[in-house]
């Protein structure tokens, strides 16, 4: 290795070496120092190195003695270090201080050291004594600590921003900047669900990926390209954890908003989101002079599905139906579930003709068979349509209008589409007023019972009475049952009214004819809602116990259509009532289809429409004859309703019908009597 030469110092160097080696105590001290020690004469040649110096610079024992000290200095610093050495020897008051020094090993590798320099006077002259150590590991450790400190500060700062609710996009940009500042990277990117939130660098062909995740939930990833050690990987994982906190919070917020605005069962919009979309649609009509539309979908008799197959099957059917509804409407339309079996479709920019066509498409789609868990279901729905144009900004009123139209569609025969108009608005308001007034009437005692006799056609003897509900308003005007019974049925007031009717009828029958088994029976109508109530047998038993009326004198009338495909609760109630000893009868028999063989009934009541046509319709006469014959064969009493003329009574008697009721034998009256 080429180094600078210092002439004229050979004799001096040898003398210094001799003296130094002769001073055993000094040599022992220098050898015992924990650091590398090199002694140089004025001529720049090495006169002493201890074992630590030989190890540090990579030389064998004695190889450095007599060599120019420049062999231990890297080329870039030799000239400067040589000038400094000459200065040290020339200084009257020698300096002693510690400085950073670069060293050169025998194998050509360089290192950074920390050296203490000073002049030592000896008998042979001054020596430049250098004592130092390799600081590479220490400096690397310090640099590592500084990097870790910067990284921890970056993580803490980003974590604080994440916890304070900073925007996720801003956090991703900041995270990329922090990674650039603290790591030697060629490329870095932050992604969420495939979407790039922030990035820097080239194309990133060979990425190392760190998942942004919390537990099993993965929110995104950090991709980097560059040299990574253990510390760098730990830092990147920490950054990923910080971003996971932010993205987890965002996903939690999104989940909470979704849950707040969507139906938990079907995933459709709920009432709140439906209202938001409707407000938006109405606002657009004001700007564009268009029209918005609400289609209110009310499934027909869906409760029977829950009762017959269970709520789990009902829920699965609603989920399947929701998917079908979404597939049927336009992409821009909003399908919402308001609860139970009620759905709504909100449409923008639609006219009445298109809305009606969409309504019919929906009824057809709903009626198509739905196979759920191996069971094929056929549903139907009543759909009401309400249109909102510019100037009408009340979403709740528009929903109410569509609901009223659906109610009218159901009343007109179900499976229909009805468009709301002014007539329906008046009818809807009237229904609300009637429901409120009916609730007050029940609490104020304005309801009463009227009793119509049921007679044996052969001798006109009274065998029982039907209890009929009447409502006397405060003004003295009696409301017709057809005006308030459907409203009571829809509002669920019928359950409370039905319980009152049952209790009152039992008490009045027991008061009029005593508590003997042989007295006339009292006939009471049961609504479909009552029949579906789980506590119906208990309600009936309480009415019998409190009145003392024998169960054999109570007849409960059930509409034939209610028992078609009767749900589990209804069938269980029928069996429980039979166990109580109560008689069951089918009302309006002949208007639908029912299997008498499977129903525990004691009587059937022939619908008044057949009785009215006896004198003019041979077909209706044949139907009555068939009902009477079928009932007789099964040991069931047949009772004709609505008998008003002697001719009808005679014809019924000739057909073998044993019992009848109607105005011919007595109008409904306030008291129970034994006279027809």
NORNORHU-V330951 format. One record per helix or strand of 2 or more residues. SS is the DSSP state (2 for helix, 1 for strand). FROM is the first residue (numbers start at 0). LEN is the number of residues. If there is no record, write none. Layout:
ss=[SS:SS]
from=[FROM:FROM]
len=[LEN:LEN]
This chain:
ss=[2:2:1:1:2:2:2:1:1:1:2:2:1:1:1:1:2:2:1:2:2:1:1:2:1:1:1:2:1:2:1:1:1:2:2:1:2:2:2:1:2:2:1:2:1:2:2:1:2:1]
from=[9:23:35:44:50:68:74:96:109:124:135:167:184:194:207:216:229:270:290:302:310:333:341:351:369:374:380:394:416:421:446:461:477:480:492:520:527:535:550:553:559:567:582:595:602:607:617:636:645:658]
len=[13:9:5:5:7:4:16:8:13:10:28:15:8:7:7:10:32:18:9:7:18:6:7:16:3:3:9:17:3:23:10:11:2:11:21:5:4:12:3:6:4:13:7:3:4:5:16:4:9:3]
